[in-house]
């Protein structure tokens, strides 16, 4: 009997718990339905109020509309400092900026070389970098060949004086050309007429012959020392005239294609900042430097006083005229990485962004290949302020479109909430009661 009572009490307790769980589940469903219904009604009311507020705000927002265009009053144009320019055909100047280095004018480099073998008895110019004048004595050389040639000169002079007289039967008198031939032989060895006449006056051959510099300049190389033996044709000194120098510019392959001989150049030396020297391109080398992938161009520069030193670094600005093209000022172009556009003034006064295709950029202007026409007016200052206003308009228009789409996709009454999860609650397959009519 007691067991039957305990079993009955246990069954009653389990049924009680089941009823309590069922009641709790029903209560949860009712609460969720009330929350969802009130939230949907609130969103609808808030969306309507927000749309009204947005329309009111957009109507009151100065300078902006939902299309992304910008409208400014005359006062705002003056306040923001907006300026305009016209799209027109302009002649372009192809401007190239390149690094360069100063080097010797190769046409003004000379070597002092004896045309006979001998020994350096005296070296008058004995240091690299020493300046020399044209006609200045640089070295005195002893040569057995020259001594023999001087003896022949003296003999020819003696025979010339006794021309027409001979004490040897059957021997003809000396030819009048013998002295001239001896002189010419010494001249061909670069012996000056002054030294030849000195030998004739003294009646004795000179031990050494002096070499003179044929040009004026700076000694860049010295290949001998005093007392050294030299062979005919061996260079003694190298002299460079620095009255003019070359600026060798390194042009990129793309820039070299538009560069021509005769184009004007402006050279700025790093040692003299702010000072520019005018020049012209006289030669463009026909080979490409493989390591730097550049093409060299030569600019000749006058160098009074020797201020420009070979080895100095410089910057060369090259300009050459190009054909006219449709252009806008460079300040009018806005580039964001994936697009380029300008603000165009429309007939109604609005400033509308126009996508353009940019071409060459020279002398403060940009070539426009497509996007605008000649005669249109573009903004050349305060573009970023206008760009921000235009972007705000586009964002607002996008937000308005998303709000309308969201309202259309609200859950219909009686729909199944199979995909709704609210803070971990999963009501998959549960039928929602219809929303109450108001």
C-alpha positions in Angstrom: 0.0 0.0 0.0 2.8 2.4 0.9 4.6 1.5 -2.4 1.5 2.4 -4.4 1.2 5.8 -2.6 4.8 6.6 -3.3 4.4 5.6 -7.0 1.4 7.8 -7.3 3.1 10.8 -5.7 6.1 10.3 -8.0 3.9 10.3 -11.1 2.1 13.4 -10.0 5.4 15.2 -9.3 6.6 14.4 -12.8 3.4 15.6 -14.5 3.6 18.8 -12.4 7.1 19.5 -13.7 6.0 18.8 -17.3 3.1 21.2 -17.0 5.4 23.9 -15.5 7.9 23.5 -18.3 5.1 23.7 -20.9 3.8 26.9 -19.3 7.3 28.4 -19.2 7.8 27.7 -22.9 4.5 29.3 -23.8 5.4 32.3 -21.8 8.8 32.6 -23.6 7.1 32.4 -27.0 4.6 35.1 -26.0 7.3 37.4 -24.8 9.3 36.9 -28.0 6.3 37.6 -30.2 5.6 40.8 -28.3 9.2 42.0 -28.6 9.4 41.3 -32.3 6.1 43.0 -33.0 7.0 46.1 -31.1 10.5 46.2 -32.7 9.1 46.0 -36.2 6.6 48.7 -35.5 9.3 50.8 -34.0 11.6 50.4 -37.0 8.8 51.3 -39.3 8.0 54.5 -37.4 11.7 55.3 -37.0 12.3 54.7 -40.7 9.5 57.1 -41.6 10.7 59.7 -39.2 14.3 59.2 -40.3 13.4 59.6 -44.0 11.5 62.8 -43.2 14.5 64.0 -41.1 16.9 63.2 -43.9 14.8 64.9 -46.5 14.7 68.0 -44.2 18.4 67.9 -43.5 19.3 67.4 -47.1 17.1 70.3 -48.1 18.8 72.5 -45.5 22.4 71.3 -46.2 24.2 74.0 -48.1 26.2 73.1 -51.1 25.2 69.4 -51.4 22.5 67.2 -52.9 21.9 63.5 -53.1 23.3 63.3 -56.7 26.9 64.0 -55.5 27.0 67.3 -57.3 28.0 70.5 -55.3 26.2 73.8 -55.5 27.9 76.9 -54.0 26.7 80.4 -53.7 28.8 83.4 -54.7 29.7 84.1 -51.1 30.8 80.5 -50.5 33.0 80.6 -53.7 34.7 83.7 -52.2 34.9 82.2 -48.8 36.4 78.9 -49.9 38.7 80.5 -52.5 37.4 78.5 -55.4 39.0 79.4 -58.7 38.3 78.3 -62.3 40.0 77.8 -65.6 39.0 76.8 -69.1 39.7 73.5 -70.9 41.5 74.5 -74.1 44.1 73.5 -76.6 47.6 74.5 -75.4 51.1 73.9 -76.8 52.9 71.5 -74.5 56.6 71.6 -73.5 58.1 68.2 -73.0 60.0 68.7 -69.7 62.5 66.1 -68.5 64.5 66.2 -65.3 67.6 64.0 -65.1 70.7 63.6 -63.0 74.0 64.5 -64.6 77.7 64.8 -63.9 80.3 67.3 -65.1 83.1 65.9 -67.2 85.9 67.2 -69.5 85.2 68.5 -73.0 86.9 65.7 -74.9 87.5 68.0 -77.9 89.8 70.1 -75.7 92.1 67.4 -74.3 95.6 67.2 -75.6 98.7 65.1 -75.0 102.3 66.3 -75.1 104.2 63.6 -76.9 107.8 63.7 -78.3 108.3 62.5 -81.8 111.8 61.3 -81.1 113.4 59.1 -78.5 115.5 60.5 -75.7 115.9 61.3 -72.0 114.0 63.8 -69.8 116.8 66.2 -68.7 114.5 68.7 -67.1 110.8 68.6 -66.3 109.3 72.1 -65.9 105.7 70.9 -65.3 105.9 68.2 -62.7 102.6 67.9 -60.9 99.1 66.8 -61.8 96.6 69.7 -61.6 99.2 72.3 -62.4 97.9 74.9 -64.9 99.9 75.5 -68.1 99.7 78.2 -70.7 99.7 77.8 -74.5 103.4 77.8 -75.6 104.8 77.3 -72.1 107.9 75.1 -71.8 107.1 71.8 -70.2 110.2 69.6 -70.6 113.8 69.5 -71.9 114.9 66.3 -73.7 118.3 65.0 -74.7 118.2 62.9 -77.9 121.2 61.7 -79.8 119.1 61.8 -83.0 118.5 65.5 -82.5 122.1 66.2 -81.9 123.0 64.5 -85.2 120.2 66.4 -86.9 121.6 69.7 -85.6 125.1 68.8 -86.9 123.6 68.2 -90.3 121.9 71.6 -90.1 125.2 73.3 -89.3 126.9 71.5 -92.2 124.1 72.5 -94.6 124.5 76.1 -93.5 128.2 76.0 -94.1 127.8 74.5 -97.5 125.2 77.1 -98.3 127.6 79.9 -97.5 130.2 78.4 -99.8 127.7 77.5 -102.5 129.2 77.7 -106.0 132.8 77.2 -104.7 134.4 73.7 -104.6 138.1 72.7 -104.5 137.4 69.1 -105.4 137.4 68.4 -109.1 134.3 66.7 -110.4 132.2 67.5 -107.3 129.2 69.7 -107.9 128.5 72.7 -105.7 126.0 72.4 -102.8 122.3 72.6 -103.6 120.5 75.6 -102.2 117.7 73.3 -100.9 120.0 71.4 -98.5 119.7 74.0 -95.7 115.9 74.2 -96.1 115.7 70.4 -95.9 117.7 70.3 -92.7 115.4 73.0 -91.2 112.3 71.1 -92.2 113.6 67.9 -90.6 114.0 69.6 -87.2 110.5 71.2 -87.6 109.0 67.8 -88.1 110.4 66.8 -84.7 108.7 69.8 -83.1 111.8 71.9 -82.8 110.8 75.5 -82.9 112.3 78.0 -85.4 113.7 80.0 -82.5 115.8 77.0 -81.4 116.9 76.3 -84.9 118.1 79.9 -85.4 119.8 79.7 -82.0 121.8 76.7 -83.2 122.8 78.4 -86.4 123.9 81.6 -84.5 125.9 79.6 -82.0 127.5 77.3 -84.5 127.2 74.4 -82.0 124.4 71.8 -81.6 122.4 72.1 -78.3 122.4 69.1 -76.0 118.7 69.3 -75.2 115.6 70.4 -77.0 112.7 72.0 -75.2 109.1 70.9 -75.7 106.3 73.4 -75.4 102.6 72.9 -74.6 100.4 73.3 -77.7 97.3 74.2 -75.6 96.5 75.9 -72.3 94.7 74.1 -69.5 95.2 71.9 -66.5 97.5 68.9 -66.3 95.2 65.9 -65.8 97.9 63.1 -66.2 101.7 63.0 -65.8 103.4 59.9 -67.2 107.1 60.7 -66.7 109.5 61.9 -64.1 112.8 63.8 -64.5 115.6 61.6 -65.9 113.3 59.0 -67.4 113.9 57.7 -70.9 111.1 58.1 -73.3 110.3 56.5 -76.7 108.9 58.4 -79.7 105.2 58.6 -79.3 105.0 58.0 -75.6 102.8 60.6 -73.8 104.5 62.8 -71.3 101.6 65.0 -70.1 97.8 65.2 -70.7 96.4 68.8 -70.6 92.7 69.6 -70.6 91.2 73.0 -71.4 88.4 73.7 -68.9 87.0 76.8 -70.6 84.1 74.6 -71.6 82.9 71.4 -70.0 80.3 68.7 -70.6 77.2 67.8 -68.5 76.4 64.2 -69.2 72.7 63.6 -68.4 71.3 60.1 -67.7 67.9 59.9 -69.4 65.3 57.2 -68.8 64.3 55.2 -71.9 60.8 56.8 -71.9 62.3 60.3 -71.6 64.9 59.8 -74.2 62.3 59.1 -76.9 61.0 62.7 -76.8 64.4 64.4 -76.4 66.1 65.9 -79.5 69.4 67.4 -80.3 69.2 71.2 -80.0 66.7 71.2 -77.1 67.3 73.8 -74.5 68.7 72.7 -71.2 68.9 74.3 -67.8 71.6 72.8 -65.5 71.7 73.2 -61.8 75.0 72.3 -60.1 74.7 70.7 -56.6 77.6 72.8 -55.4 75.8 76.1 -56.4 72.2 75.6 -55.3 69.7 77.9 -56.9 72.0 78.9 -59.8 71.1 77.6 -63.2 73.3 77.5 -66.3 71.8 77.6 -69.8 72.9 75.1 -72.4 71.8 73.0 -75.3 71.9 69.3 -76.1 74.6 68.8 -78.7 74.6 65.0 -78.9 72.6 62.0 -77.8 74.6 58.8 -77.4 73.4 55.9 -79.6 73.9 53.2 -76.9 72.0 52.2 -73.8 73.8 51.9 -70.5 72.9 48.3 -69.5 73.4 48.6 -65.8 71.4 51.8 -65.2 69.1 51.4 -68.2 69.6 55.0 -69.3 70.6 56.9 -72.4 73.2 59.6 -72.1 72.8 63.1 -73.5 75.6 65.7 -73.8 75.1 69.3 -72.8 78.0 71.8 -73.5 78.5 74.5 -70.8 80.8 77.5 -70.8 83.0 77.6 -67.7 84.6 81.0 -67.2 86.9 81.0 -64.3 86.9 77.2 -64.1 84.1 77.1 -61.5 82.7 73.9 -62.8 84.9 71.0 -61.8 84.8 67.6 -63.6 83.2 65.1 -61.3 80.6 67.5 -59.9 77.0 66.3 -59.7 74.2 68.3 -61.4 70.5 68.2 -62.3 69.5 68.8 -65.9 66.1 70.1 -66.9 65.4 69.6 -70.6 62.5 71.1 -72.5 61.4 70.7 -76.1 58.2 71.9 -77.8 55.5 69.4 -78.5 52.2 69.5 -80.5 49.2 71.3 -79.0 46.8 69.2 -77.0 43.5 69.5 -75.0 44.7 70.4 -71.5 43.6 71.5 -68.0 45.8 73.0 -65.3 47.6 70.3 -63.3 45.9 71.7 -60.1 42.5 70.8 -61.5 43.1 67.0 -61.7 42.1 64.9 -58.7 43.6 61.4 -58.6 42.6 58.7 -56.1 44.6 55.8 -57.4 41.8 54.0 -59.3 40.2 57.1 -60.9 41.0 60.6 -62.1 38.4 63.3 -62.3 37.9 67.1 -62.4 35.0 69.3 -61.2 33.2 70.9 -64.1 30.9 73.9 -63.8 27.5 73.0 -65.2 25.0 75.4 -66.8 22.9 75.5 -63.7 25.8 76.5 -61.5 26.4 73.1 -60.0 29.9 71.6 -59.9 29.8 68.0 -61.2 32.8 65.6 -61.0 33.7 64.2 -64.4 36.0 61.2 -64.8 38.8 61.9 -67.3 41.7 60.1 -68.9 45.0 61.9 -68.3 47.9 61.9 -70.7 51.2 63.9 -70.7 52.0 66.2 -67.9 54.2 69.2 -68.8 54.8 72.8 -67.7 51.9 72.9 -65.2 49.3 71.4 -67.5 47.9 67.9 -68.0 46.7 66.5 -71.3 43.2 65.2 -71.2 42.5 62.4 -73.6 38.8 61.9 -72.7 36.1 63.1 -70.3 35.8 66.9 -71.0 35.5 69.1 -74.0 37.2 72.3 -75.0 35.5 75.4 -73.5 34.3 73.8 -70.4 35.1 75.4 -67.1 36.9 73.4 -64.4 37.8 74.1 -60.8 41.5 74.7 -60.1 41.5 75.2 -56.3 39.6 74.0 -53.2 38.9 70.7 -55.0 39.4 68.6 -51.9 36.7 70.5 -50.1 34.4 70.0 -53.0 35.4 66.3 -53.2 34.5 65.8 -49.5 31.1 67.5 -50.1 30.5 65.3 -53.1 31.4 62.2 -51.3 29.0 63.0 -48.4 26.2 63.4 -51.0 26.9 60.0 -52.5 27.1 58.4 -49.1 23.7 59.9 -48.1 22.2 58.7 -51.3 23.6 55.2 -50.7 22.2 55.2 -47.2 18.8 56.2 -48.4 18.7 53.4 -50.9 19.8 50.8 -48.3 17.1 52.0 -45.9 14.4 51.5 -48.5 15.7 48.1 -49.3 15.7 47.2 -45.7 12.1 48.2 -45.2 11.0 46.1 -48.1 12.8 43.0 -46.7 11.1 43.1 -43.2 9.6 39.9 -42.0 5.9 39.3 -43.0 3.3 38.4 -40.4 3.1 34.7 -39.8 6.5 33.9 -41.4 8.6 31.1 -40.1 11.6 32.2 -37.9 13.8 29.3 -38.9 16.9 31.4 -39.3 16.4 33.9 -36.4 18.8 33.7 -33.5 18.3 36.1 -30.7 21.0 35.9 -28.0 21.4 32.2 -28.4 17.6 31.4 -28.6 16.9 29.0 -31.5 13.2 29.0 -32.4 13.7 27.0 -35.6 10.3 25.8 -37.1 8.2 27.8 -34.6 5.1 29.4 -36.1 4.8 33.1 -35.2 1.2 34.4 -34.4 -0.1 37.1 -36.6 0.7 40.7 -35.7 -2.2 42.6 -34.0 -4.0 45.1 -36.1 -3.8 48.7 -35.0 
